[in-house]
């Protein structure tokens, strides 16, 4: 299950979040002319001028951006003219453009290329941005104008997108507390300010703790099983950290670590997984346990203030799932068969250990190593055989781009003239079927110590016909960077992630909407992963695979017998994969379905009890994310929403069947998917959008079959 994509920063405006929208400098701009945020970028598509942006530019640009938007909102709220759609809703969509520019750039660097100055600024900004957002959403005069328009929307003769925008604004403001009393609004502002600071602290702790939790060993022998190049890289990492003679294995954000699949030294495997699982709960300045309790309690209190029994109920009301009952039902339906599958897989692993006379019972740190052996025995291949055929540039150009060209007719041309915030960032012009430029796509593939974990997509510039902006969309991965001159060879999962994230990029690049509020991936959280998951299907599509899966040294295509084995093993280890995901999704719900009075005092004890109650307390398969490093739910946009990957996968699996039933990778199919879904952004109800594409509601059977959960 891939890291979900868009982890949004604190709200910079009502209209857009983490989106850099181009705009001219507003009258009375108090920024110095030398500040690159004082005006829109002069680069193509308003691409950010990374070569000019410095740490010291952010604080004054944020201050001026908030000042400008506050003045714009004040003018709208106090307009003596009767409220109209244009002088209220459209005016709000156009507000905050400087603030959006700076927040888009800051969010990009904070996630991909941060430093101590930006980390400190992020802590300082979080409550200020929260207060700024509250001042807008809790403005009585402004809400009265919106409410007036909402109540007479049927007579306004608006087009469908404008009507839906008005309805969304009304709902957004009500959900943000616009109808609360003055006293309750004051409480709400306090909750929001505290939460903004705590969520920022949680995210920064996770990054710092990951660096602090790296595994350090004394000898090459302890890393037996890793390639010589990988061990050399570990030595170089040790030297970089001032640990000459030591070997350092950095820890990535998920519980399981990639090196566990190859390390032959069981003690090293045990230490590596233990370091991973202890993150955020081992004491010290980066311990997140107290932060978790504070966040959970504040969210629960805030939800009750807004009229909901708990935070999950509040959050889900605005998602396609709508209720905790619906989410609990889905997760419960899958938990038992998933764990049953995982137990069967564990039995196979134990047989392998016993056959080798290992003399021990399988543990979580043995799973990846021995499951690969089971796979090799059952299918006569191991995952390592695939990597020589998955060279990064070929995967991107001859795989991801090739599939997009076949499906949608778009083409790509790399350019070297645009600045990047790091030397590893690549830029591509994207051209539509008519030859006109559609977007700019950027690709940042490598892991860095100052880059958050996982993979994601975000919009540096979002498409909007109202603002005249065209998309600049970024993909971020966390692939280990090889030594200079060495090829970047991907794992099967890394190839899947590359296709997945590009699915998000397509969603942003194909956006064809008027209002920024609806651009690209501005859709319900439990729907946003759907288009990206669909794009994964092309990685193993025969025509696509044959075009990119070629040996990095010889250029020979992947042998058919190896491909056949890959296809035959698609459901292998699915019990593990589903169980570790479900465990995290169930934890997310367990924390967020608590009332304030139910908040525990012991984070790890609550976690263990929640997993047991849900029937997923299988020690060999720990959650994909444990509570104390679960950034999706405690720092990002997936709080009470991590189930969304599975919810979206139901739509994805059903859609994959549709493509297969209709001829697969064809322009006709791609054009239909683009027209009915990818181009529409958030301009209508998500499930209606799906029905417009599919002709009916999705069914769950394809998902169950994909994950091997039938007959359990």
Secondary structure as GFF3:
##gff-version 3
##sequence-region A 1 712
A	DSSP	three_ten_helix	36	38	.	.	.	ID=ss1
A	DSSP	three_ten_helix	44	46	.	.	.	ID=ss2
A	DSSP	alpha_helix	55	77	.	.	.	ID=ss3
A	DSSP	pi_helix	85	90	.	.	.	ID=ss4
A	DSSP	alpha_helix	91	93	.	.	.	ID=ss5
A	DSSP	alpha_helix	97	112	.	.	.	ID=ss6
A	DSSP	alpha_helix	116	137	.	.	.	ID=ss7
A	DSSP	alpha_helix	140	151	.	.	.	ID=ss8
A	DSSP	three_ten_helix	153	155	.	.	.	ID=ss9
A	DSSP	alpha_helix	160	175	.	.	.	ID=ss10
A	DSSP	alpha_helix	182	212	.	.	.	ID=ss11
A	DSSP	beta_strand	215	217	.	.	.	ID=ss12
A	DSSP	three_ten_helix	220	223	.	.	.	ID=ss13
A	DSSP	alpha_helix	228	240	.	.	.	ID=ss14
A	DSSP	beta_strand	247	249	.	.	.	ID=ss15
A	DSSP	three_ten_helix	258	261	.	.	.	ID=ss16
A	DSSP	alpha_helix	266	277	.	.	.	ID=ss17
A	DSSP	alpha_helix	289	305	.	.	.	ID=ss18
A	DSSP	alpha_helix	311	316	.	.	.	ID=ss19
A	DSSP	alpha_helix	324	355	.	.	.	ID=ss20
A	DSSP	three_ten_helix	364	366	.	.	.	ID=ss21
A	DSSP	alpha_helix	367	379	.	.	.	ID=ss22
A	DSSP	alpha_helix	384	387	.	.	.	ID=ss23
A	DSSP	alpha_helix	392	394	.	.	.	ID=ss24
A	DSSP	pi_helix	395	401	.	.	.	ID=ss25
A	DSSP	alpha_helix	402	408	.	.	.	ID=ss26
A	DSSP	beta_strand	411	415	.	.	.	ID=ss27
A	DSSP	beta_strand	426	431	.	.	.	ID=ss28
A	DSSP	beta_strand	437	446	.	.	.	ID=ss29
A	DSSP	beta_strand	456	461	.	.	.	ID=ss30
A	DSSP	beta_strand	472	479	.	.	.	ID=ss31
A	DSSP	alpha_helix	492	509	.	.	.	ID=ss32
A	DSSP	three_ten_helix	516	518	.	.	.	ID=ss33
A	DSSP	alpha_helix	528	535	.	.	.	ID=ss34
A	DSSP	three_ten_helix	536	540	.	.	.	ID=ss35
A	DSSP	alpha_helix	542	548	.	.	.	ID=ss36
A	DSSP	alpha_helix	560	568	.	.	.	ID=ss37
A	DSSP	alpha_helix	574	592	.	.	.	ID=ss38
A	DSSP	three_ten_helix	596	598	.	.	.	ID=ss39
A	DSSP	alpha_helix	603	614	.	.	.	ID=ss40
A	DSSP	three_ten_helix	627	629	.	.	.	ID=ss41
A	DSSP	alpha_helix	631	634	.	.	.	ID=ss42
A	DSSP	alpha_helix	644	661	.	.	.	ID=ss43
A	DSSP	alpha_helix	667	676	.	.	.	ID=ss44
A	DSSP	three_ten_helix	678	680	.	.	.	ID=ss45
A	DSSP	alpha_helix	686	694	.	.	.	ID=ss46
A	DSSP	alpha_helix	701	706	.	.	.	ID=ss47
###
